[in-house]
Amino acid sequence: MRFARIATPEGLTFAVIDGEGDDHANLTAKAIKGTPYTEPEYTGKEFPLADVRLLAPTLPSKVVAIGRNYADHVQEVFQQSAEHLPPTLFLKPPTSVTGPGAPIRIPDFATKVEFEGELALIVGKPCKNVKAADWKSVIRGVTIVNDVSSRDLQFADGQWARAKGIDTFCPLGPWIETDLEKFELDNLPIKAHLTHDGVTETKQDSNSDQMIMGFGEILEFITASMTLLPGDVICTGSPAGTEAMTPGDTIAVEIPGIGVLENPVEQA
């Protein structure tokens, strides 16, 4: 099942996306009462997906991210090996979240802003002290995230809250895919395509099998410290291939079976 959050002429609502594939022309949004974290209760209202606007599919209390979880990305950004810089934990504020198609808006004080295409987990129930083997029991589904990062601020500040927490620096979507068994989660291709001056190039081309910490380890690591709530987002780390974006560009992150998360880049 796929859950989305949509804007319709009648207002905002969560919805179940009905249909196969990623072509919006072939999909229908069926509005539901409440949120995606319980059994859906349909309102009876349906909308062709092409006629509505997709929003970020969750309203998280927090976005919890694992940094330095791909060795090749550690080397390209920090110029050190993952043995010397192991995975670390950071937060992005909920105000950084934005939806598919919405612009990533770069303020003047961020001078080297890069995309980071990643697989994200969406929490389905309140949880604390989750054991690695039980991680699927607390996850509602998966989606795509772009962990936008201002490298200049990241290194100048020494901690990452400002560099990664700017408004619009967490595009999320296009929807939450709840059928975890349909994926080989430990072997998922992750790609990011940058369009600059009308030319599109694939910059990230990796696979979740390159993660240092696996999904279970991530859940156990995070929940040892903090309680996760329904709708919270867990970013599982970025592969190599990140590169600077500038106003006028478009970045599309693609994970087969989930879809494509595409956002234009603008000056704030």
N, C-alpha and C positions, 0 to 999 in steps of 0.2 A: 504494500500500500504506500502511496505517496501523499504526504500532507504538504500543503502550501498555505501561505497567507496572501490574500489578494485584496486589491482595491477595485470595487465595482461602483457603478453609478448609485448604488444603494448604501455604500459604506464599506468598511473594512471587515473582513471575516476570514477565519480559517476555513480550509476546504480540502476535500479529497480530490486528487487529480485522477480522472478516469480515462483510460485509453493506453495504447502502447506506443513506445518510442518517445522521442524528444520533440517532434514537430508539433508546435502549439496549435496548428490548424487541425490536428487530429485528436486534440485532447479537450476534455470537459472538466470544469471545476464545479464540484458539488459542495455547496456550503454546508458547514456543520455548526452545531451549537458548541460553545466551549472551546477547548484547546485540543491539540493532537495527542495529549498524554493520557487520555482515557478512550474507551471504545467510542467511535464516532456516532453521534446522533445527528442525522441529516435534517436540514430545515425544509427540504423540498425544492430549494432554489438551485438552479444550475446555470452556468455561464460558459459559452465557448471560451477556452483559455485565451484565444487570440483577441478577445474583446475586453479582457481585464488586464490589470497590471499586477505582476508578481512583486511581492514585497519580501523582505527577509523572512524566512519561514518560521522563525522563533523570536520570542522577546525575552532574552536571557537576563538573569540577575547578574551574570558575569560570564566573561569569555576567558577560559583558562587555557593557556597555550604551553606546549613543550617546545623550547628552543634548542637548537643544536642537536636535533634527533636524526640527522642524516650526515654521515661523515664527510661526504663531498661538499655539502653546503657549509659545514664548519670550516673547511679548508679555504673555500673561495671567499668567505666573508671575513673570517678572523685570522686567516693565514697561519693557522695552527692545526694540529691533528686533534681528532675527537678524543684521543687518549688523554690529552692534556686539558681539553675543554669538554667535559661530559654533558649530557642533556641537562637542561635547567628549566625552571618553572617561572612563568610571568603571567600577568593579567592584562587584558584589554577591557576598557569600560564598555558597558552596554551602549553608550552614546556613540561609540565608534562603528556600530553595526549599521549596514545599509543593504539594500536589496539588489537583485539582478537588474541591470540596465541603468541603475542610478549612478550618477557621476562620483568618482573619487576626486575630492576637491583638495588641492595641494595649497597650503598657505605659503606666504612669502618666506617665512622663516625656516621652512623645510626645503633644503636645496639639493638633496640626493635621495629621492624617494623610489623605492623598489617594490615590485610585486613579489609575493611568495604564495604560489598555488599549493594548496594542501587539502588533505582529506580531514573532515571534521566529524566528530561524534556529537550527537544530541542526547542529553540526559533525559530519561523518562520518568524517574521517581527520585524522591529525596534519598540520599545515600551517604554513608560515612564508613570508613574502614572496610572498603570493598576488597575482597581477595582477588588476586589476578585471575584465577580460574572462573570467577563468577561475574566477570565484567559485562557480559552480554545481558545479564539479568537486570541491569540498571540503565541500559542504553535503549532509547526509543528508535534511533535510526542514524543514518549517515547523510552528510551533505558535503558541499564544497565551500571552502573558505579561501579568501585572499588576505593573507596576513600582511597588509601593506606596512612598510617600514621606512622611516626616514633615517638612513644610515648616518648622516651627519649628526643628527641629534642623538642617535643611539650611542655613538662613540664619544661625543662631547659630554653627555650627561653621565655616562657610566652605569646607568640603569635605564630601563627601556620603556617606562610608562609613557613619557611624552612622545617618544619616537614612534611608538606603535599604537598610541591611544587617541590620536587626533580624530576628530569627527570624520566619518566616512572611510576610515582606514581599516574597516573589517567587512568588506562585501561578503554576503552569505547567500547561498541558494543553489539551484533554483527552488528546491523543495527538499523535504525530509523523506528519504527512502527507508522504510521500516523493515523490509524483508532482508535481514542480514544474511540469511542462508543462501540467497541467490548470488552472493559475491564470494569470490575467493579473496577475502579481505587482506590476507597477507601477500597477495600478488595482484595488486590493482595498479594499472598504469595511471600516472599523473602527468599531465601535460599543461603547459601554459604557452599561449600564442600572443605575441606582442605585435600590434599593428602600429607602425610609425611611418609617417609620410606616405600613407597608402600601401605600404609593403608589409605583409604579414609574415612573421618568422616564428618558428617554434623554438622557444628559449629553454623551457624546462621539459625534459623528456625522461622520466624516471619511473619508479615503481615502489609501492609500499613495502616490498620485500627488502628495501634498503634501510628501513627504520632501525635505529639502534635499540630503542625501547619499544616493545610491542604493546598492543592495545591493553592487554591485561596488566602489564607492568605500569603503564601510564595511569590507569584507573586506581591501582593500589597506591601508587606514589602520590597522586593528587589527594585522594580521600583520606590518606593518613593525616593530612594537615587540615583539610577543610571539607565542609558539607557541600555537596552538590545538590541543586534543586532542579525540578522539571523545567526543561527548556534551556538549561545552561549548555554552553558550547565548549567542546574540547578540541583545540587545534593540535594535530598530532605531529607537526613538524614539516619543514620545507625541504625538498630536494634541491640540489644545485641547479644553476641556470638562471637565478634571479638577476635582474638587470634594472637599470634606472628607467622610470617612466616620466614623460613630460606632458604638459597640457596638449591636447589634440590626439594623443595616443588612445588606443583601446587595448585592454587586456582581457583575454578569454582563458579561463582555467577549465580544463576538460578532464573528467574521470568517466570512463565508459561504464554504462549501467546506471550512473547517477545523472549525468547530463553535462551542461556547459554553464558556467557562470561568467557572464561578460559585462564589463563596465567601461565606460569612457573615462578619460582623465581630463580634469578641468583645473584652471587656476581658481583658488578660493577668493 
